[in-house]
Amino acid sequence: MRIDEDVETITTRPVVLIDSQATLADAARLLTNESIGVAIVRNYHPPALVSERDLVVALAEGARPELEHVDSVMSLEVACAGPHDSIGTVARMMLDNEIRHVPIVQDGAVVRVVSEREVLRALLANEPA
């Protein structure tokens, strides 16, 4: 795998969606059950997401997970990439924005989410074991 290859080549999982009115507890269960770090919030254009970090910050600030909703903690300013952006471009975006997930948007819709782990795996694919 080369750093200049399309980022769409390293994303494998389907996008996981969540409703903005789901509780924070529901969001935490979804992320846990799917073994993911971020879910895309339905019906937001540009995309919105809720991440593990959003949930941790909310809890640290006293949020009540069974009562408060995703729309109170979700991230609205989301760095996105296109499917043909390079792996290197997305890696730089993650570093520059201090984020671990980047939605891949095509024709206005999130088609994949690339994780820091996928980028790292791709960059190390050609390294000797």
N, C-alpha and C positions, 0 to 999 in steps of 0.2 A: 504494500500500500504506500502511495506517495502523498506527500503533503499537498500537492496540487490537484489531486483527484477530487471529483465531486463529492460533497458531503452526503448526498443521498445514497452513496454506495456503502455507507457504514451504519445506516439506521435500519433497524430490523423490526422493531415493535410497532404495533399500531398505536395511534394517538388515544390516550385515555382522557375522557371528558368528564366534567362535573358541573352540576348546576350551581348557579351563584347563590341560591337559597339553601344549599346543603349546609349542614352544621359543620363546625370545625372538627367535631368528633367524626362525622361521616367522612370528611376529607382525609383525616389521619388514618381511618380504617381503609379507605380506598388506596392510599399510597402504600400502606403496609401490605394489603392483600395482593396488589399488583407488583410489589417489589420495585417501586419507582420513586423518584424524588419530586415529580411535578405532574400536575394534571392541568389540562387546558379547560378554561371556563367556557361553557356553551354560550353561543350567541353574542360574542364580543368581537367587534371588528374596529380597529386592529385587535389581535388576540390579547386576552388576559390569561393569567395563570395563577395557580396557587401551588406553592412549593413547601417543602419541609421547613425551609428557613422562615417562610411567612408564618407557618404554624408555631414554630418555636418562639419567634418574636412576639406573637400574639399571646402565647401562654406566659411568657416572661413579663408581659405588661398586664397580666391579670385577666385575660379573656376566659370566658366560661364556655368550654368546648361544646357542651350539649345545647347551649342557648344561642351562641353567636354564629353568624353565617359567613360563608366564604367571601361574599361581596364586601365584608368589612375588613378583610385582610389581603385580598388578592392583589397581585401586581398588575397594574394597568400599563405601565411603561415597560414594554418588553422588547428586548433586542431580538430581531428575527433574521433569518437567512433564507436564501433561495436554494432550491435543490441542486443547482449547479455552482453554488459558491464552493470554494475549495475547503478542504479539511483545515488547511492552514489559516484561512480567513476566519473560519468559525472558532478555531483554537484561540486566535488573537482576540476575537470578539469576547470570548469567555474570560480571558485574562483581563482585558481592558475594562470590562463591565463587572468583574468579580462575581460571575454567575457560573452555574454548573449545568444549565440546560438551555438550549436554543431551539425554539420552534422553527421548523422548516415550512415556509409558506409558499404555496403555488396557486395562482389564480385567486388570491384572496382568502384561501382556506389553509389551515394548518394540516399538512399531510403527514408529518412526522415530527418527532422531537429528538434532537441529538443530545446525548449526555456527555459529560466530561469523560466518563469511563470509556465510551465508544471512541471518542477522539484519541484518548491515550492508547487504547488497544490498537487503533489503526496506525498511529505514529510509531508504535513499537513492533508492528507486525514483521518488519524486515530486520529487526535486530537479532543478533545471535542469542540463543537461550543461555 
